[in-house]
Amino acid sequence: MQIKEIYMLVVGFTLSLIGMGFYAFEFTWIINPSGVGGAFIGGGVSLIIITLREIRLRDKGTIVEDERIFRIAEKSSHKSLMILIILEGILVALLGVTGYDVQAYPIVSLLFAITAILYVGFYFWYKRQM
């Protein structure tokens, strides 16, 4: 195992433990402790799973990272960012014109979900194209 992989596993476990701490202690200064705890646990578990998958693939002899993968990720990120900026611009204009008083938490959560879905979608689309 490389230093990078050990670091990623430690960070994943630490994030998961922090999330469990938010669930266990339910701090009063946090608006939604279950949401924050779930985000930390989800991030930590995802990081652990991705790292273990890379270790398994590398041990099998599969090349995990190459120039093609970096190029696909770069193009996916760029396209997702372009679409997200357009959506945010429309949202700001809509909120500014209509004067709606909305809470930021649902909007930010929605934009986060849209970003993740766009990136994954473009990643697999470009992976088939290239």
C-alpha positions in Angstrom: 0.0 0.0 0.0 1.2 3.5 -0.8 1.3 6.5 1.5 -1.5 8.2 -0.5 -3.8 5.2 0.0 -3.1 5.0 3.7 -3.8 8.8 4.0 -7.1 8.4 2.1 -8.2 5.5 4.3 -7.3 7.5 7.4 -9.2 10.6 6.2 -12.2 8.4 5.3 -12.3 6.8 8.7 -11.9 10.2 10.4 -14.7 11.7 8.4 -17.0 8.8 9.3 -16.1 9.1 13.0 -16.9 12.8 12.9 -20.2 12.1 11.3 -21.0 9.5 14.0 -20.1 12.1 16.6 -22.6 14.5 15.1 -25.3 11.8 15.4 -24.3 10.8 18.9 -24.0 14.2 20.5 -26.6 16.2 18.5 -25.0 19.6 19.1 -27.6 22.3 19.6 -25.7 24.9 17.5 -26.2 22.8 14.4 -29.5 23.3 12.6 -29.7 19.7 11.1 -27.3 17.3 13.0 -28.6 14.3 11.1 -27.9 16.0 7.7 -24.4 17.0 8.7 -23.6 13.6 10.2 -24.9 11.9 7.1 -22.8 14.1 4.9 -19.6 13.3 6.8 -20.4 9.6 7.0 -21.3 9.4 3.3 -18.1 11.3 2.3 -16.0 9.1 4.5 -17.5 5.8 3.4 -17.3 6.9 -0.3 -13.6 7.8 0.2 -12.9 4.4 1.8 -14.7 2.5 -1.0 -13.0 4.3 -3.8 -9.6 3.8 -2.2 -10.2 0.1 -1.6 -11.4 -0.3 -5.2 -8.2 1.4 -6.5 -6.1 -0.9 -4.4 -7.9 -3.9 -5.6 -7.6 -2.8 -9.3 -3.9 -2.0 -8.9 -3.2 -5.4 -7.3 -4.9 -7.1 -10.3 -2.6 -5.2 -12.6 -5.2 -2.8 -14.0 -4.0 0.8 -14.7 -6.0 3.0 -12.4 -4.8 6.4 -13.6 -3.6 7.4 -17.0 -3.7 10.4 -19.3 -7.1 9.3 -20.8 -8.8 9.2 -17.4 -7.4 12.6 -16.5 -8.6 14.1 -19.8 -12.1 12.6 -19.3 -12.3 14.0 -15.8 -11.1 17.4 -17.1 -13.7 17.5 -19.8 -16.5 16.3 -17.5 -15.6 18.9 -14.9 -15.5 21.7 -17.4 -18.9 20.8 -18.9 -20.5 20.4 -15.5 -19.1 23.8 -14.3 -20.5 25.5 -17.5 -24.0 24.1 -16.9 -23.9 24.9 -13.2 -22.9 28.5 -13.8 -25.8 28.9 -16.2 -28.2 27.4 -13.7 -26.9 29.6 -10.9 -27.2 32.7 -13.1 -30.8 31.8 -13.9 -31.5 31.1 -10.2 -30.0 34.4 -9.1 -31.9 36.3 -11.8 -35.2 34.5 -10.9 -34.8 35.2 -7.2 -33.8 38.8 -7.8 -36.7 39.6 -10.1 -39.4 37.7 -8.2 -38.2 38.7 -4.7 -38.9 35.2 -3.3 -37.6 34.7 0.3 -36.1 31.2 0.1 -33.8 29.4 2.5 -30.3 28.7 1.3 -30.0 25.1 2.6 -32.5 23.5 0.1 -31.0 25.5 -2.8 -27.4 24.7 -2.0 -28.4 21.0 -1.5 -30.1 20.9 -4.9 -27.2 22.6 -6.6 -24.8 20.1 -5.0 -26.9 17.2 -6.2 -27.1 18.6 -9.7 -23.4 19.1 -9.8 -22.7 15.5 -8.8 -25.2 14.1 -11.3 -23.9 16.2 -14.1 -20.3 15.3 -13.4 -21.0 11.5 -13.2 -23.2 11.7 -16.4 -20.6 13.6 -18.4 -17.8 11.4 -17.1 -19.5 8.2 -18.4 -20.5 9.9 -21.6 -17.0 11.1 -22.4 -15.6 7.7 -21.3 -17.7 6.1 -24.1 -16.8 8.8 -26.6 -13.0 8.7 -26.1 
